[in-house]
Amino acid sequence: MVSPARFTAWRAEVRAPTTVTVFPDGCVDILVISGQDGLQELVATELDAAPRRVQLGPGIAVVGLRLRPGISIDPRALSATPPDRIFAELEGLVRADPDSLHAVEALALGEAPASVAMGLGVSLRSLQRRLRGFGLPPPEFWRLLGRARAAAVALDAERPLAELAADLGYSDQAHLTRELVRWFGAPPRRLRAAPQHLAAIRQPGLGNWTTEQSSTR
């Protein structure tokens, strides 16, 4: 079994047709989807770079395994795994190494890519190749998404947007707004007016990883 620190489990049941907005969280989710007919499907999500809307039909139950940011999945091995064996065989499906995990976490906290590479004793190009070798996006993806997630979470505090932008290293409030629209599809004031969206962004993921169980995607 994979150590609990490397994934968190969640589940959801759909009783009526619904549309869910999925926000970028830096995680791959492995989904076991059970339909009304009792059949199960095993799916791995991709790393999102923008919000997407998912339509779900009634009578669907989903059990998800959200992998820690920086851990990826071998798609060929996953396609050969029966849904009811995913917990037992997860260790053989995931791909990760300590340096990649460290790099992703440091970048999400705002450390510059060149500084992260230097701390690992490699060049920036080597770090880029290492992440790519594990099927992961480049360093800037993790740094920018981590900063945007931190900004979205901080919107709860009702701080002045100009102050929040300065504290997180954005050039100005307009820069903050552009980045939140890019990653989450809405400017700060609209996100503040949509607590359900902020709650979704606060789910375990890049920059706020936890092993606590999540109840919904």
C-alpha positions in Angstrom: 0.0 0.0 0.0 1.1 3.6 -0.7 1.8 5.5 2.5 -1.2 7.6 3.5 1.0 10.7 3.2 1.0 10.2 -0.5 -2.7 10.3 -1.1 -6.0 11.3 0.4 -9.3 9.6 -0.2 -12.6 11.2 -1.0 -16.0 10.1 -2.1 -19.2 11.6 -3.6 -22.6 10.4 -4.5 -24.8 12.0 -7.2 -28.5 11.7 -6.6 -29.6 14.2 -9.3 -28.0 15.5 -12.5 -25.5 18.1 -11.6 -22.6 20.1 -13.0 -19.4 20.4 -11.0 -16.6 22.9 -11.5 -13.2 21.4 -11.1 -10.4 23.9 -10.2 -6.7 23.3 -10.8 -5.2 21.8 -7.6 -1.9 20.3 -8.8 -3.1 16.8 -8.2 -3.9 13.7 -10.2 -7.0 11.9 -9.0 -7.7 8.3 -9.6 -11.5 7.8 -9.8 -13.5 4.6 -9.3 -16.8 5.5 -10.9 -19.8 3.2 -10.1 -23.0 3.6 -12.2 -26.5 2.6 -11.6 -25.9 -0.6 -13.5 -23.3 -1.7 -11.0 -20.4 -1.4 -13.5 -17.2 0.3 -12.4 -14.8 2.4 -14.4 -11.3 3.4 -13.4 -10.1 6.9 -14.5 -7.1 9.1 -13.9 -7.6 12.8 -14.2 -5.0 15.1 -15.8 -3.4 18.1 -14.2 -5.7 21.1 -14.9 -4.4 24.5 -15.9 -7.8 26.1 -16.0 -11.2 25.4 -14.5 -13.4 22.8 -16.2 -17.0 21.8 -15.8 -18.0 18.2 -15.5 -21.6 17.0 -15.9 -22.6 14.0 -13.7 -25.7 11.9 -14.1 -27.9 10.6 -11.3 -27.1 7.4 -9.4 -23.3 7.7 -9.8 -20.9 7.1 -6.9 -17.3 8.1 -7.1 -14.4 7.1 -4.8 -11.4 9.2 -5.5 -7.7 8.8 -4.5 -6.1 12.3 -4.8 -2.3 11.9 -5.2 0.1 14.2 -3.5 1.3 17.0 -5.8 4.3 15.8 -7.6 3.2 12.2 -7.8 2.0 11.0 -11.2 0.4 7.8 -12.5 1.5 5.2 -15.1 -1.4 5.3 -17.5 -0.6 2.0 -19.2 -0.4 0.2 -15.8 -3.6 1.9 -14.7 -5.6 0.7 -17.8 -4.6 -2.9 -16.9 -5.8 -2.6 -13.3 -9.3 -3.8 -12.3 -11.2 -1.1 -10.3 -11.6 -3.3 -7.3 -7.8 -3.8 -7.1 -6.7 -0.2 -7.2 -6.0 0.1 -3.4 -3.9 -3.1 -3.4 -1.9 -2.2 -6.5 -1.6 1.6 -6.2 2.1 1.4 -5.1 3.0 -0.1 -8.5 1.1 2.5 -10.5 2.5 5.8 -9.1 5.7 7.5 -10.2 7.6 9.9 -7.9 11.0 10.6 -6.4 12.0 12.7 -3.3 13.7 15.4 -5.3 10.6 16.0 -7.5 8.3 16.1 -4.5 10.6 18.6 -2.7 10.8 20.8 -5.8 7.1 20.9 -6.3 6.4 21.8 -2.6 9.1 24.5 -2.6 7.9 26.0 -5.9 4.3 26.1 -4.6 5.5 28.1 -1.6 7.0 30.7 -3.9 10.7 29.7 -4.1 12.2 30.6 -7.5 12.9 27.7 -9.9 16.6 28.5 -10.1 16.8 28.6 -6.3 15.0 25.2 -6.0 17.4 23.7 -8.6 20.4 25.1 -6.8 19.2 23.6 -3.5 19.0 20.2 -5.2 22.5 20.6 -6.6 21.3 20.5 -10.2 20.9 23.1 -13.0 17.5 24.5 -13.8 17.5 22.6 -17.1 18.2 19.3 -15.2 15.3 20.1 -12.9 13.0 20.7 -15.8 14.1 17.4 -17.4 13.6 15.5 -14.1 10.0 16.8 -13.7 9.3 16.0 -17.4 10.7 12.5 -16.9 7.9 11.9 -14.3 5.2 13.3 -16.6 5.1 16.5 -14.6 4.7 20.1 -15.9 7.7 22.5 -15.7 8.7 24.5 -12.6 6.8 27.7 -13.5 3.5 25.7 -13.6 3.9 24.8 -9.9 5.1 28.2 -8.8 2.3 30.1 -10.5 -0.5 27.7 -9.5 0.8 27.6 -5.9 0.7 31.4 -5.7 -2.7 31.6 -7.3 -4.1 29.0 -4.9 -2.6 30.9 -1.9 -4.2 34.1 -3.2 -7.6 32.4 -3.6 -7.5 30.9 -0.1 -6.6 34.4 1.3 -9.7 36.0 -0.2 -11.6 34.7 2.8 -9.9 37.2 5.0 -11.4 40.3 3.2 -7.9 41.8 2.9 -7.5 44.7 0.5 -6.6 43.2 -2.9 -3.7 45.5 -3.5 -2.2 44.5 -0.2 -2.7 40.8 -0.9 -1.1 41.2 -4.4 2.0 42.9 -2.9 2.4 40.2 -0.2 2.3 37.4 -2.7 4.7 39.0 -5.2 2.3 40.1 -7.9 3.3 43.3 -9.6 -0.1 45.0 -8.8 -3.8 44.2 -8.2 -4.4 43.9 -11.9 -1.8 41.2 -12.2 -3.4 39.3 -9.3 -6.8 39.6 -11.0 -5.4 38.3 -14.3 -3.9 35.3 -12.7 -7.0 34.3 -10.7 -9.0 34.6 -13.9 -6.5 32.4 -15.7 -6.4 29.6 -13.1 -9.9 29.8 -11.6 -12.0 31.6 -14.3 -13.1 34.5 -12.2 -11.7 37.8 -10.7 -11.2 38.1 -6.9 -14.6 39.8 -6.2 -16.5 37.1 -8.0 -14.6 34.4 -6.1 -15.3 36.1 -2.8 -19.0 36.0 -3.7 -18.9 32.3 -4.4 -18.0 30.5 -1.1 -18.6 27.1 -2.7 -15.8 27.8 -5.2 -13.4 28.9 -2.5 -14.3 25.8 -0.5 -13.5 23.7 -3.6 -10.1 25.5 -4.0 -9.3 24.9 -0.3 -9.5 21.1 -0.8 -6.2 19.3 -0.3 -3.8 20.0 -3.0 -0.8 22.1 -4.1 0.4 24.4 -1.3 -2.0 23.0 1.4 -1.5 19.2 1.1 -3.0 17.2 4.0 -3.8 13.6 4.6 -7.2 14.4 5.9 -10.1 12.8 3.9 -11.9 15.0 1.5 -15.6 14.5 1.1 -16.1 15.9 -2.4 -14.1 16.9 -5.5 
